[in-house]
């Protein structure tokens, strides 16, 4: 499934939206990704940013979406700069 996400959305908003679209709680998403619920909470509130390792895990978890610190997103193999 490809989800259209406006480029102006912040990474915290995107992570929250994708998790909710999967119907998962922060605890469930944390278990799937091998992190704490507190880590998910920090990512979704913008207080922290996932490591590169976790960005890759998030990409796989959300089927091809990668978030990058320089506002570059990859959706299903297509590259977009924000």
Secondary structure, DSSP 4 states (H G I P E B T S, - for coil): ------TTS-HHHHHHHHHHHTT--HHHHHHHHTS-HHHHHHHHHTS----HHHHHHHHHHTTSEEE-TTSEEEETTEEEE-
